[in-house]
């Protein structure tokens, strides 16, 4: 079960990483379905290419940790580093799912934007799934 969860979670993280690399390399602004907006439609921030590349790199690194933890990659790395890394993955995604109390996550107050609709349908449930899958890797080991 550990290996199945690991390869599934790594696949999700690699997919998300590749999207961020795509945005970063091509300099594409993903728009109001992916970035939180004010009720009038104004984007809260515009990520730079560097921002997108750094998020993509972080997600790729997380996928490597997951593959090591689930015994898909045999790599000499301190067990505690991998264990802590998986806790970090779980924590970050569960915190993202919890939200910022205004624009994103389960606690958002602004619910009538295109981003909020996508967040309710896809982003927050995906963050919960990723967080729970990462938690399970530490508990199944």
Rosetta blueprint (number, residue, H / E / L):
1 X L
2 X H
3 X H
4 X H
5 X H
6 X H
7 X H
8 X H
9 X H
10 X H
11 X H
12 X H
13 X H
14 X H
15 X H
16 X H
17 X H
18 X H
19 X H
20 X H
21 X H
22 X H
23 X H
24 X H
25 X H
26 X H
27 X L
28 X L
29 X L
30 X L
31 X L
32 X L
33 X L
34 X L
35 X L
36 X L
37 X E
38 X L
39 X L
40 X L
41 X L
42 X L
43 X E
44 X L
45 X L
46 X L
47 X L
48 X L
49 X H
50 X H
51 X H
52 X H
53 X H
54 X H
55 X H
56 X H
57 X H
58 X H
59 X H
60 X H
61 X H
62 X H
63 X H
64 X H
65 X H
66 X H
67 X H
68 X H
69 X H
70 X L
71 X L
72 X L
73 X L
74 X L
75 X L
76 X L
77 X L
78 X L
79 X H
80 X H
81 X H
82 X H
83 X H
84 X H
85 X H
86 X H
87 X H
88 X H
89 X H
90 X H
91 X H
92 X H
93 X H
94 X H
95 X H
96 X H
97 X H
98 X H
99 X L
100 X L
101 X L
102 X L
103 X L
104 X L
105 X L
106 X L
107 X L
108 X L
109 X L
110 X L
111 X L
112 X L
113 X L
114 X H
115 X H
116 X H
117 X H
118 X H
119 X H
120 X H
121 X H
122 X H
123 X H
124 X H
125 X H
126 X H
127 X H
128 X H
129 X H
130 X H
131 X H
132 X H
133 X H
134 X H
135 X H
136 X H
137 X H
138 X H
139 X H
140 X H
141 X L
